[in-house]
Amino acid sequence: MLLSILGYATIAIILALLLKQYVAAVIALAVVPILAALVAGNSPLEIAGFVQEGLSGVVGVTAMFVFAILFFGVMRDAGLFDPVINRIVKLAGNAPATVTVATTALAIVAHLDGGGATTFLIAIPAMLPLYERLGMSRLVLTTCVGLGAGVMNLMPWGGPTARAAATINADANDIWVPLIPAQIAGIVMSLGVAYLLGRREARRLERATLGDFSPTTRHSGWFGKRDQRDGVGIRSNFGVSTDLFTGPTSGNVATRQAATAQATLLRPKLIWVNTILLVATLAALISAVASPAMVFMVAASLALVINYPGLKIQTARFDAHAKGAMLMASTLLAAGVLLGVLEGSGMIAAMTESTALLIPDAVMPALPLIVGIMGVPLSLVFGPDAYYFGFLPVLVGVGDQFGIDALHLAQASVIGEQTMGFPISPLTGAFYLLVGLGQVDIGRHIRHMIGWAWLVSLGMLAVAIAMGVIPLWAA
């Protein structure tokens, strides 16, 4: 019983530190469990063994993530996605429905590298001028971009899937590949929601033209109610004038220099070679001919050699993408410490036994279903590290008491928790970039998007259940 209390106290302290942002995730995930293990009476030598065992379980996922970031970063530097992005923007036209669909499609393409910040920096500035010109709601813009980014965050090199794989000690492909039909359905549903939002915007603008209400002061939200629309230049919830996000002026020397430097990295003559490399990489991942880490290691190496031959420029490309890769890699390794210590010290076993006593047996077979249903709203409560490294291990342990496969719980989790839910989660840094670039109020964005994100997530869950990936009722 004391070991169970200590385990829950460890999780609670980690969650508090992460939710309150008192320390970096690496510190919370690595230091707190080691201190807890010492309190439990484990020797430093025993703890070292726990840590080693935990690290061995996340090395593969960590390697995959580092090389995936490098690979997609190089592809983006070389301009592989630029023609698709430019074409989508060009096809948007002036009809609100095509504009919203194009916005979501642009976010889907931009999020191939799994980075929310990159997606928002590409999609929002590209589409915002068109929304302003047509008088369309910026909340519709941020919702459409969020839907596209959310459904693509399910990829194995995305943060949630990588974290879930590390937690249950599985390959990210084991989680993702069976969910591909559900993800495809999610993409279709996201585009469908975008079309619906575009049609609603068209009707709103038509009524505004007839004098029903001003196009600059009203918009339709999730429940179809009229609400106050954010104006240009107001201050957002986090205290920064949204004028700062409208983009640099033409006279900004630093911006021009950065654009020039970026242009020198483009490799338009290699676009078909890079396309073949991308398709081959995705095919290798889906077919599981090799581990994801090996696939991305080879792909990233080929991408560098093909596009940027020479030690100096290759080193520069490594440096350019090192920050994002190392931040996630260090977090995954720290999570390995947490999981190894909790498992080795017996805290996980004690916690699951005590939790299992509190949950009615009649409810337990539906645990994967409950987890899948609650994924999006739980994104408002748990950040990705807090959920996948703090809460999911407890769920897995409890489920094991009733014969529920850990893989099913991980798959149910990634359908909503910090995938469809991350664009509404104030617990992720990219969220603030989304609302900042979109010049929208944080609360209004969450209210506008949460219903649509939850709807798409539930649709994906239904497909996964219908395909037999996630059990409706565990045996």
C-alpha positions in Angstrom: 0.0 0.0 0.0 2.8 2.4 0.9 4.5 1.7 -2.4 1.3 2.4 -4.3 0.9 5.8 -2.4 4.5 6.6 -3.2 3.9 5.8 -6.9 0.8 8.0 -7.1 2.7 10.8 -5.3 5.5 10.5 -7.9 3.0 10.8 -10.7 1.1 13.6 -9.0 4.3 15.6 -8.5 5.4 15.1 -12.1 2.0 16.1 -13.4 2.0 19.2 -11.2 5.5 20.2 -12.3 4.6 19.7 -16.0 1.2 21.4 -15.8 2.5 24.4 -13.9 5.6 24.5 -16.1 7.9 24.8 -13.1 10.7 22.8 -14.6 11.6 21.3 -18.0 10.0 18.0 -18.8 13.4 16.3 -18.8 14.0 17.3 -15.1 10.6 16.3 -13.9 10.6 12.9 -15.7 14.1 11.9 -14.7 14.8 13.4 -11.3 11.5 12.9 -9.4 11.3 9.1 -9.9 14.9 8.6 -8.9 14.2 10.5 -5.7 11.1 8.4 -5.1 13.0 5.2 -5.6 15.5 6.3 -3.0 12.6 7.1 -0.6 11.3 3.6 -1.3 14.5 2.1 0.0 16.2 1.2 -3.3 20.0 1.5 -3.4 21.7 3.7 -6.0 23.0 0.5 -7.7 19.5 -0.9 -8.0 18.2 2.4 -9.3 21.0 2.5 -11.9 19.7 -0.9 -13.1 16.2 0.4 -13.3 17.3 3.4 -15.4 19.4 1.2 -17.7 16.4 -1.1 -18.3 14.1 1.9 -19.0 16.5 3.5 -21.4 16.9 0.3 -23.4 13.1 0.4 -24.0 13.0 3.9 -25.6 16.3 4.0 -27.6 14.6 2.8 -30.8 11.8 5.3 -30.6 14.2 8.1 -29.8 16.5 7.2 -32.8 13.5 7.1 -35.1 12.3 10.5 -33.9 15.7 12.2 -34.3 16.2 10.9 -37.8 12.6 11.6 -38.9 12.9 15.2 -37.9 16.2 15.5 -39.8 14.7 13.7 -42.9 11.6 15.8 -43.2 13.5 18.9 -42.3 15.9 18.3 -45.2 13.0 17.6 -47.5 11.4 20.8 -46.5 14.6 22.8 -47.0 15.0 21.3 -50.5 11.5 22.6 -51.4 9.8 19.2 -51.9 6.6 20.4 -50.4 6.6 23.9 -52.0 4.8 23.0 -55.3 2.0 21.2 -53.4 1.6 24.1 -51.0 1.6 26.7 -53.7 -0.9 24.7 -55.8 -3.2 24.3 -52.8 -3.1 28.1 -52.2 -3.7 28.8 -55.8 -6.7 26.4 -56.0 -8.4 28.0 -53.0 -10.0 30.6 -55.2 -12.5 33.0 -53.6 -15.3 30.7 -52.6 -15.3 30.2 -48.8 -15.9 26.4 -49.1 -12.9 25.9 -51.4 -10.8 28.2 -49.2 -11.5 26.2 -46.0 -10.9 22.9 -47.7 -7.6 24.2 -49.2 -6.6 25.4 -45.7 -7.1 22.0 -44.2 -5.4 20.3 -47.1 -2.4 22.7 -46.8 -2.1 21.9 -43.0 -2.2 18.2 -43.8 0.7 18.5 -46.3 2.6 20.8 -44.1 2.3 18.5 -41.1 4.1 15.6 -42.8 7.1 16.4 -40.7 5.1 16.0 -37.5 6.0 19.5 -36.3 3.0 21.7 -35.2 5.0 24.9 -35.1 6.2 24.3 -38.7 2.7 23.6 -39.9 1.3 26.8 -38.3 4.1 28.9 -39.6 3.4 27.7 -43.2 -0.4 27.5 -43.2 -1.5 30.5 -41.3 0.5 33.2 -43.0 -0.3 31.7 -46.4 -4.0 31.7 -45.9 -4.7 34.6 -43.5 -4.6 37.4 -46.2 -7.2 35.5 -48.2 -9.5 35.1 -45.2 -9.1 38.8 -44.4 -9.8 39.8 -48.0 -13.0 37.7 -48.1 -14.1 38.8 -44.6 -14.0 35.2 -43.3 -13.6 34.4 -39.7 -10.1 33.8 -38.4 -11.6 31.3 -36.0 -12.5 29.2 -39.0 -8.9 29.5 -40.2 -7.4 28.3 -37.0 -9.9 25.5 -36.7 -9.3 24.3 -40.3 -5.5 24.4 -39.8 -5.9 22.6 -36.4 -8.0 19.8 -37.9 -5.4 19.2 -40.6 -2.5 19.2 -38.2 -4.3 17.2 -35.6 -5.2 14.2 -37.9 -1.6 14.1 -39.2 -0.1 14.2 -35.7 -1.0 10.5 -35.5 2.0 9.6 -37.7 4.7 7.4 -36.0 7.2 10.3 -36.0 4.6 12.6 -34.3 5.0 13.2 -30.6 2.0 11.3 -29.3 2.6 8.1 -31.2 6.3 8.2 -30.3 5.6 8.7 -26.7 2.9 6.0 -26.6 5.4 3.5 -28.2 8.0 4.4 -25.7 5.6 3.8 -22.8 4.4 0.4 -23.9 7.9 -0.6 -25.3 6.7 -1.2 -28.8 7.6 0.1 -32.3 5.6 3.2 -33.3 4.6 1.3 -36.5 2.8 -1.3 -34.3 0.6 1.5 -33.1 0.2 3.4 -36.3 -0.1 0.9 -39.2 -3.4 -0.7 -38.0 -4.8 2.8 -37.5 -4.0 3.9 -41.1 -7.7 3.3 -42.2 -8.9 5.3 -39.3 -6.4 8.1 -40.1 -7.5 8.2 -43.7 -11.1 8.4 -42.5 -10.0 11.3 -40.2 -8.4 13.1 -43.1 -11.7 12.8 -45.1 -13.8 13.9 -42.2 -11.5 16.9 -41.5 -11.9 18.0 -45.1 -15.6 17.4 -44.8 -15.8 19.6 -41.7 -13.7 22.2 -43.5 -16.2 22.2 -46.4 -19.1 22.5 -43.9 -17.5 25.4 -42.2 -16.9 27.1 -45.6 -20.5 26.7 -46.6 -21.5 28.2 -43.2 -19.2 31.1 -43.8 -20.6 31.6 -47.3 -24.1 31.9 -45.8 -23.0 34.2 -43.1 -21.3 36.5 -45.6 -24.3 36.4 -47.8 -26.5 37.5 -44.9 -24.0 40.2 -44.0 -24.2 41.5 -47.5 -28.0 41.7 -47.2 -27.5 43.7 -44.0 -28.4 41.0 -41.5 -25.2 41.7 -39.4 -21.8 43.1 -40.0 -19.2 40.7 -41.5 -16.6 42.1 -39.2 -18.4 41.5 -35.9 -20.0 38.1 -36.2 -19.2 34.5 -36.9 -20.8 31.1 -36.6 -19.3 28.8 -33.9 -19.6 25.1 -33.3 -23.2 25.2 -32.2 -24.2 27.6 -35.0 -24.5 30.6 -32.6 -23.4 34.1 -33.5 -20.6 35.4 -31.5 -18.3 38.4 -31.4 -15.5 38.1 -34.0 -12.0 39.1 -33.1 -10.9 42.3 -34.8 -7.5 43.0 -36.3 -5.0 44.5 -33.9 -6.7 43.5 -30.7 -4.6 41.9 -27.9 -4.7 38.1 -27.5 -5.1 36.3 -24.2 -1.3 36.0 -23.8 -0.8 39.7 -23.9 0.9 40.2 -27.3 -0.6 42.5 -29.9 -1.7 40.4 -32.8 -0.3 43.1 -35.1 3.0 41.5 -34.4 1.9 38.3 -36.2 0.7 39.9 -39.4 4.1 39.4 -41.0 7.2 41.4 -41.6 7.2 44.5 -43.8 8.9 44.5 -47.2 11.6 46.7 -45.8 12.6 44.2 -43.1 16.3 43.5 -43.9 16.6 40.5 -41.6 13.6 38.9 -43.2 14.9 39.4 -46.7 18.2 38.0 -45.7 16.5 34.9 -44.2 14.4 34.5 -47.4 17.5 34.7 -49.5 19.3 32.1 -47.3 16.3 29.8 -47.6 16.2 30.2 -51.3 19.8 28.9 -51.6 18.7 25.6 -50.1 16.1 24.9 -52.7 16.7 22.0 -55.0 14.1 22.2 -57.7 16.0 20.0 -60.1 15.9 17.2 -57.6 12.2 17.3 -56.8 11.4 14.0 -58.5 14.4 12.3 -56.9 13.2 13.6 -53.5 9.6 12.5 -54.2 10.7 9.0 -55.0 12.8 9.0 -51.8 9.8 10.2 -49.8 7.4 7.6 -51.3 10.0 4.8 -50.8 10.5 5.9 -47.1 6.8 5.8 -46.4 6.4 2.5 -48.2 9.2 1.0 -46.1 7.5 2.3 -42.9 4.1 0.9 -43.8 5.4 -2.5 -45.0 7.7 -2.8 -41.9 10.7 -4.1 -44.0 12.9 -2.6 -41.3 12.6 -0.8 -38.0 11.4 2.8 -38.2 14.7 4.0 -36.8 16.7 2.2 -39.5 14.3 3.4 -42.2 14.7 7.1 -41.2 18.4 6.8 -40.6 19.0 5.6 -44.1 16.4 8.0 -45.6 18.0 11.0 -43.8 21.5 10.0 -44.9 20.4 9.7 -48.5 18.5 13.0 -48.4 21.6 14.8 -47.1 23.9 13.2 -49.7 21.6 13.8 -52.6 20.6 17.4 -51.8 23.5 18.8 -49.8 26.8 17.0 -50.7 29.7 18.2 -48.6 30.6 18.2 -44.9 30.1 21.9 -44.3 26.5 22.2 -45.6 25.5 18.8 -44.2 26.7 20.0 -40.8 24.7 23.2 -41.2 21.5 21.2 -41.9 22.1 19.1 -38.9 22.5 22.2 -36.8 19.4 23.8 -38.2 17.2 20.9 -37.1 19.0 19.9 -34.0 17.0 21.9 -31.5 13.6 20.3 -32.2 15.1 16.8 -32.5 17.2 17.0 -29.4 14.4 18.5 -27.3 12.1 15.5 -28.0 14.9 13.0 -27.8 15.9 14.1 -24.4 12.3 14.0 -23.3 11.9 10.4 -24.5 15.1 9.3 -22.8 14.0 11.0 -19.5 10.7 9.1 -19.9 12.6 5.9 -20.2 14.1 6.7 -16.8 10.6 7.3 -15.3 9.2 4.1 -16.8 12.2 2.0 -15.8 12.2 3.2 -12.2 8.5 2.9 -11.7 8.5 -0.6 -13.2 11.7 -1.8 -11.5 10.9 -0.5 -8.1 7.5 -2.2 -8.2 5.5 1.1 -8.0 3.6 0.4 -11.2 2.5 -3.0 -10.0 1.4 -1.6 -6.6 -0.5 1.3 -8.3 -2.3 -0.9 -10.8 -3.4 -3.3 -8.0 -4.8 -0.5 -5.9 -6.5 1.2 -8.9 -8.0 -2.0 -10.1 -9.8 -2.4 -6.7 -11.4 1.0 -7.2 -12.8 0.5 -10.8 -15.9 -1.7 -11.1 -15.2 -4.9 -12.9 -18.2 -4.3 -15.2 -16.6 -1.1 -16.6 -13.1 -2.5 -17.2 -13.8 -4.3 -20.6 -14.8 -0.9 -22.0 -11.6 0.8 -20.9 -10.1 1.2 -24.5 -13.4 2.6 -25.6 -13.6 5.1 -22.7 -9.9 6.2 -23.3 -10.7 6.8 -27.0 -13.8 8.8 -26.3 -12.2 11.0 -23.8 -9.0 11.7 -25.7 -9.8 15.2 -27.0 -11.2 16.7 -23.8 -8.3 15.1 -21.8 -5.9 17.2 -24.0 -7.1 20.2 -22.1 -6.0 18.6 -18.8 -2.9 16.6 -19.7 0.0 17.7 -21.8 1.6 15.0 -24.0 4.4 14.2 -21.5 2.0 14.2 -18.6 -0.5 11.8 -20.3 1.8 9.4 -22.1 4.5 9.1 -19.5 2.4 9.7 -16.3 -1.2 8.6 -16.9 -0.9 5.9 -19.7 1.4 3.6 -17.7 -1.2 3.4 -14.9 -3.9 2.7 -17.5 -1.8 0.0 -19.0 -1.1 -1.6 -15.6 -4.8 -1.5 -14.7 -5.8 -2.9 -18.0 -3.3 -5.8 -17.6 -5.1 -6.9 -14.5 -8.1 -7.5 -16.7 -6.4 -8.9 -19.8 -6.6 -5.7 -21.8 -3.8 -5.3 -24.4 -1.5 -2.3 -23.8 -1.4 -1.8 -27.5 -5.2 -1.2 -27.6 -4.9 1.4 -24.9 -2.1 3.1 -26.7 -4.0 3.1 -30.0 -7.2 4.4 -28.3 -5.1 7.2 -26.7 -3.4 8.4 -29.9 -6.7 8.8 -31.7 -7.5 11.9 -29.6 -5.1 12.7 -26.8 -2.7 15.4 -28.2 -3.5 14.4 -31.8 -6.9 15.8 -32.7 -6.7 17.5 -29.2 -3.3 19.2 -29.5 -4.5 22.3 -31.4 -6.9 23.1 -28.5 -4.4 22.3 -25.7 -2.9 25.3 -23.8 -0.4 22.8 -22.5 1.6 22.7 -25.8 3.8 25.5 -27.0 2.6 25.2 -30.6 -1.0 26.0 -29.5 0.1 29.6 -28.7 1.7 29.9 -32.1 -1.6 28.8 -33.7 -3.7 31.4 -31.9 -1.1 34.1 -32.1 -0.5 33.8 -35.9 -4.3 33.4 -36.4 -4.9 36.5 -34.3 -7.7 34.9 -32.3 -8.7 34.8 -28.7 -7.6 31.6 -26.9 -10.9 30.8 -25.3 -12.9 31.5 -28.5 -10.6 29.3 -30.5 -11.0 26.4 -28.0 -14.8 26.8 -28.0 -15.0 27.0 -31.8 -12.8 24.0 -32.5 -13.3 21.5 -29.7 -16.6 20.1 -31.0 -15.3 19.6 -34.5 -12.0 18.0 -33.3 -14.0 15.7 -30.9 -16.3 14.8 -33.8 -13.5 13.8 -36.1 -11.8 11.9 -33.3 -15.0 9.9 -32.5 -15.3 9.1 -36.2 -11.8 7.8 -36.3 -12.5 5.7 -33.2 -15.6 4.3 -34.8 -13.6 3.2 -37.9 -10.9 1.7 -35.7 -13.6 -0.3 -33.8 -15.2 -1.4 -37.1 -11.9 -2.6 -38.4 -11.3 -4.6 -35.2 -8.2 -2.6 -34.2 -9.7 -1.3 -30.9 -12.2 -3.7 -29.1 -15.6 -2.3 -28.3 -15.7 -4.6 -25.4 -12.5 -6.4 -24.3 -13.0 -10.1 -23.7 
